[in-house]
Amino acid sequence: MKRCVQFVVIAAALATTAGVVAAQLSVPEIQFDSNADLLKFPDTIHMGEAAGVGTNSKGDIFLYTRTGNPTLTLGTSRAVSHGGSRLFQFDRTGKFVREIGQGAYGLLQAQQLRVDPQDNIWIVDQMSTQVIKFDPNGRVQMILSRKPEALRVPALPLSPLAAGVPVVQASAEPAAGGRGGGRGGEGRGGGEGRGGGEGRGGGEGRGGGLPGAGAEGESFQRPTDVAWDATGTIYVADGYGNARIAKYEPGGKYIKSWGSRGTGPGQFNVIHGIAIDAQGNVYVADEGNRRVQVFDREGTFTKQFLNVGTPTAICVTPGPRQYLYIAHTGDPDGMEDAAIYKVDLDGKIVGKFGRAGKLVKEFGLVNSIDCRNENELLVGELSNWRVQKLTLKTAVR
């Protein structure tokens, strides 16, 4: 009888963890050094929250930061927005090169930055609800989604909920959405979490379908990230106001989207980041559900990782053997629990490094990771207003 009970317990455990990578008992610490003073700004330019950082094939560094002169022009109960974020370029040594897109229509609240294999610079902006592609010369080449003509004045409260708890509340106005989630304030499109800015609706999507599934096409509600597969197909994480991944042809034509708000496979509760490996597998940082979900390029769920805490920024390395770097932030302010995990593509943790705090080699709300070089990372932090260049001392295998 005892053996029978043991067999049932083991079988149940195996069934529960099918397609799931659970927490490891022991995680090796990776030793590393940090340069927290890499980027050299002119005396007249100051850095704000480091929302997105990336490098091109030459090693030049690009930073999308929440700084500048944000302006809201009020008209009755609505507001027209201008400014609030800036895009900078530095050389590989950190020397300032130039500003890109100064005064552009869509640079309002920086959320993410990525550089594609052709050295085009892509920025993701929460408040304008847009993904904008600049060519290597700094000229606009493509815009996904459309900035609202006017925005509702944000309503109180502005305080986010704690990390790792459901961040989306039921909306009483399905067509207009509810209060939005993300790091740092209040939006209108989904739920309340770690974030800020104002989105357009998004609670049920314009089509009245599943919550967070959004409208067909490119009407984003506070997008969070962008990635590409080997064919140049574009994937956008429409992750705060909506809860979906939207897929586009390389020329920007909409193909499909998948996802809705919830806790099941293929559902999301704040998509904070997205990365794609050489085989076209899509890794999604499902922050509110404390997991990374993995899909094929058609959006079919394949597995999930439950061993990386509350995932925010995510990056996949190049090379024949690829790894994921995943930032964990375990509290809303990022000052109590934080680390970066190095994970193989099966979800096994190779090691971790760093902790929460304000000092060098500590992290405060990591929002972006550049891992073009496996053992040399750039990490952008929101609460510490900086980019750290991390050099891992040992390549743990």
N, C-alpha and C positions, 0 to 999 in steps of 0.2 A: 504494500500500500504506500509506504514511504517513497519507494522508487517511482511509483506511478505519479505521486504528487510532484516529485522533483522533475519528472519528464514534462508534466503539464506546465510547470513554471518556466522551464527552459524554452519550451515551444512557444509560450506566450511572449517571452522576451524576444525571441527571434522574429516573431511576427510583428512585434511593435517596432523593431529597429530595421525592418526591411526598407532599403532605400534611404536609410538615415545613418549619419555618422554622429555618434554621441560623444560626450565629453571624455577626454583622456584622463587617466589617473595622474600621470606625470608629464609635465611639459618642460622640455629643456629651455634654459635661458640662453639667448644669443647675446654675446658681448658686442658692444658697438661704441663708436665715437660719434660726436656730433659737432657740426659747425652751425651755430645759430645766428651767425652774423655774415652770412654768405652774400646777401643781396645789398648792393651799395646804391642808395637812392641819392639823387641830387638834394641839395639843402632845402629846396622849395617844394619837394614832394615827400609825402609821408604815407606810410603803409597803414592800411586798416586790417580788417579780418581777412585772412588768407583763405579764400573760398576754394580757389582752384590753382594748381601749379602743374606744369608739364615741361618737357624738353623736346627739342626736335633732333633730327639725325646729326646735326653739327654740335649738339650739346648746349645750344642756346636755351635759356630758361624763360618761360612765360608765366606771368602771374595775373590772375583775375581776382581783384581785391575789392572789398566793400569800403570805399573811401570816396573822397571828392565832396561834391556839394549837392546832396539830394534836395529836391524841391517838389513840393506838392502845391499846385495852384487850385484853390478851392472854387467851386461853382455850385451853389446851393448845397446839396448833400453829397456831391461827388467831387473827386479830385483828379487832376491831370498831373502825371508824374514826369520828372525830368532828373537825370543824373543819379548819382549814388554809388557807382562802381566804375573802376578804371582797369584797363588792360595794359600791362607793361612787358617789355622785353629786356632781357639782360644777356650778356655773353656768358660763356661757360665758367668764367672766373667770378661772375656775380656783378660785373660792371654794367651800369645802366646804359642801355642802347637807345630806347625810344618808347613813346606811348603809342598805342594802336587804337584806332576807333574813337579818338577823343570827341566827346559830344554826340556820339552815335545815339540813335533813337531808342535802342533796346538795352542799353547798359544801365540797369537800375539797381538790381540786387543780385550781386554775383552769387552763383551757386556752385559752378564747377568749370573746369577747363581741361580739355584733352587735345593732344596733337596727333594727327593721323599719320599713316606711313608715308604720305606724300608731303609731309611737313605743313599741312594746313592746320590752322589753329581754330578750334571750336570752343565757343563759350556757351554755358547754360545759365540762363537768367531766370530767377524765380518770379520777380515782379512783372517783367514784361512778358512772361510765359513763353519765351522764345529760346531757340537754339540757333546760334549764328556762326557761320563758317567764314573765316578770313583766309585768304591765300597767303603764301609765305611773304609776300610783299606788304601784307597788312590791309588788303582791300577786301570788302565784303563780297562773298561769292554765292552764298546761299542763306536763306532764312527759313526756318521751320516754325510754324505757328505765327499768330498775329497779336501784336500788342493791343490791349484794350484801349479804346479811345479815352475812356475815363474809368476811374475806379471808385468804389465805395470807400468812404472814410472808415478806417479800421475801428472796430468796436472793442471795448474792454470785455473780459480781462485779457491781458497780454502775457500772463504767466504760463509757461508750458508745463505739461505734465511730466512726471519722471520717466526716464528711459525704461524700456522693457515692459511697459504696460500698454493696454489698448489706447491708441491715441486718436481714434475716430469715434465720435459720438453720433447718435442718430440725429438727422436733420429734420426740422419741421418744415423746411422749404426745399423739396426735392429738386425743383428746377434751378434754384439759385445756389444750392449747396449750403454748408454750414461753416463753422469756423475752421480754418485750415491748420495743418500741422507742419512743423519744420523747426529748425533751430533758430530761436531768437525772437519770436514775436507772434503776430496774429495774421492769418490769411483767411480767405473765404473759399474753401473748396475742399472739404473732407473732414478734418478733425483737428484737434489741438495737440501739438507735440512740440518738438524742439526746433523752432524756426520762425521765420518771419516773412513778411511781404504779403501781397494781396493777389489773389488769383481770381479767375472768373468762374464762379459757380463750381461745378464739378462734383457735387454731392451725389447725384444720380446720373450725371451725364446728360447731355441735351436730348439724347434719344430715349430717356426714361428706362434704360436697361438696368443691369446689375449695378449696385453702388460702386462707384469708383472706376467703372469700365470706360467712362468717358464717351465722347462722340467719335464717330468714324472720321478718320482723317487726322489733321494736325492741330486741333484745338486743344492745346495743352492747358493743364491747370497746375501751375507751379512745378515744372519739370525739374529733375535733379541731376541727370547724367546722360551721357551719350557714348556709344561705342560702335565698332564696325567689325564685320567678319572679313575673311580673306578675299571675298569678292567685292568688297566695298559697300555691301548692304549696311544701312544705317539702323541702329537700334536706339531708341530714346526711352529713358526711364521717366515716365510721367507720374512722379512718385509722391508728391505731397497732396495736392488737391484731388488728383485721381490716383488710381492704384493699378497701373497697367504698364506693359511694355509695348511701344509702338514701333513698327518695322517699316522701312522705306527702301526703295531702290536707290542705287548710288546717285541718281539724278534728282532725288527728292520726292519721287512719286510714292504716295502711300500704298502699302501692300496690305497690312493687317495689324491687329493688336491683340494682346491676350492679357488676362488678369482682371480681377475685381477685388473689392475690399473684403477681407475675412482672414481666417486662420488655416484654411485647408490648403492642400497642394495646389499651386497655381493661383492662390489668392495672396494678397499683400496687405500689410499694415505699415505704411510709409516705406517706399523704396528709396533707399538713400544712395545706392550706387549700383553700377553694372559693369561687368567685364566679360570679354569673349576670348576663348583660347583658340589655338591654331586649328582645331577640329570644328570650330563653330559652335561649341557649347557656350551657353549664356549663363553667367553667374550673377545672381541678383541678391544684393544686401537688403534683406527684408527686416529692417530695423525694429519695428514694433513687435514683430513675432520672434525676435532674437534668433534668427537663422539666416543661412545663405541657401537659396533655392537654385537648382541647376536645371536648365531646359535645353532641348535641342534647338536648332535654328528655326524650327517651325512653331516653337512654343510648347512643345510637349514636355511635361514634367518628367525628370529622370531620377532625381535624388535631392536630398537636403542635408546640410551640415548644421548640427545643433551644438557644436563645440567651440564656437568663437564668440561667445558673449553677445553683446549688442552691436552688430556690425554696422559701420557707417561707411567710411571710405574703403574702396576695394580696387586692387590693381593686379593684373596678370603679367608675369615676366615674359620676355621673348626667349628664343632659343629652343633647342630640341627637347629639353626637359623644362617644362614650365611649372611655375609656382604661383600661388596667390598670396598677396599681402593684404591682410584684412585688419582695419582699425576697429578696436572695441572701445566704446565709451559707455561706462555703466551708470552714469548719473547725469542729470540735465546740464550741470555746469562743467562736467569733465574734470573735476578736481578731486574726486574720491577714488575712482576706479577706471583705469585706462591701460591699454597695451596695444601692441601691434603683433599679430600672429603671422607666421610664415606657414603656409598650408600647401600640401601637394594637391593635385587635381582630383584625388579620391577623397579628400577631406581630412587626411591624417595631418595633425599638427607636427611640423618639423621643429618649431621652436617659437619663442616669443621674446619680446624685448620692450623696455620702457615701462613707465608708470605715470600716473596722473600727477600734475603739478605745474609749476610755473618756471622752474629752473631748466637749464640746459639738460638734454636727455630725458626730460619729462614732457608730457603731452597735455594739451588743453583743447578739447574738441577738435580732434583731427578730422578734417573734412576732405582732404585730397592727398593722394599718394602717387608719385611718379616712380615707376620701377623699371625704367628702360634698361638700367644695369642692375642685375640681380642683387648685388651686395653694396649698391650705392643708391640710396633713396632720397627723394625730396618729399618732405612732409609739410603740408600746409595746415595751420591751426587757426581756429576762429577766436577762441578766448584769449590766446597769447599773442595774437597779431604778429605772426612770424612764420618763416619757412626755415625748417632745419634740414641741413644736409647730413644724412646718416650714413656712416660707413660701417658695415658689419664686419667684425674682426675675423670671424670664422664662417666658412660656408658649411653650415650644419647640413648633413645629408641623412 
